[in-house]
Amino acid sequence: VGAGGEALSAALVRIAAGDRRALETVYRASAPKLLGVCLRILKDRPESEDVLQEVYLTVWRRADGFDPSRGSAMAWLGTLARNRAIDRLRARRPQE
């Protein structure tokens, strides 16, 4: 784990303790990559931005679920974004 990964992990631990500034740190470090994950799945920028907002709400509520011994912070965040985007894709299929 590089210094950036350690900083991201530490920020997630601080979020779990209620540190709002840590959420900003995580957002700045991860938003471009996570938006890319959502865009690849959804192929719609406004919808991807909505999903990304949901991802950060989930991070705020469930940061205590991050376990650095199980993987990197970015992998955890990426999994949240991927799963949320896939859920959105599945939810819109019946209407299409």
N, C-alpha and C positions, 0 to 999 in steps of 0.2 A: 504494500500500500504506500503510495507516494504521499508527500506532504499535503497535497490538495485533498486526497482521499481521507487523510487523517483529520483535516480541518472540517471536511463535510461530515464525517462521522461524529466529531465532537459537537458540531452545530446541531445535529439531530438529537443528540443526548440533551443538549440545552433546550431544544424545542420541547422535548418530553417534560422538562421541568418548567415549561411555561414562558420561555424566553422568546419574545416577539422579534427581537433583533436577530436572533439566530435563524428565524424563518426567512428574514430578508437575505441573510448570508447564503442560505441554501437556495433560495430563489435565484439570486444573481449567479450562483455557480452552476446551476443545473437547468434553468429555464430554456436556453437555446437548444440543448440536446433533447430535453423531454418534449419540447414542441416539435422537434424533428421526428421523434418516435410517433407522436400523435398524427402528424401530417402524413407520414408514410402509410399509416393504417387507414385514416379517414379521408385523405385527399381533399380536405375542405378546411381552409384556414380558420374561419370563424368558429366552426364546430371544434376544431383542434384547440383553439384558445379557450373555449368553454370547458373542454375536458381537462385542460391543463389547470384551470382554476379549481376544478373539483379535486385534482390530484393534490394541490397544495392545501386545500381544506382537509383532505385525508391525512396529509403529512402532519398538519397541526394537531389533528385529533388523535392520530395513531403513531406518533413518533416513538412512543415507548415500545412499539412492536419491532423496531429496528434492533437487530442483534449483530454487532460488528464481527462476532466470531463466525457468523454464518455467511458473510459476504460483504462486499463493499457497499458504501452508502449509495454510490451512483447506480449500482446494480439493483439495489432495493427500490430506489426512486424510479428507475427505468421499468422495473416490473410493475410498479403501481401505475405508471403512465400507460404502459402497454395493455395491462388488463382493463383499465378504465376505458381506453380507446376501443378495445375489442367489444366490451360491454355496450358501448354506444353504437358501434357498427351493428351488432346483433339486434339492438333495440329498434334501429331504423329500418331494418330489412323488410319487415312485414308491410310497411307503408310504400316501399318502392315497387 
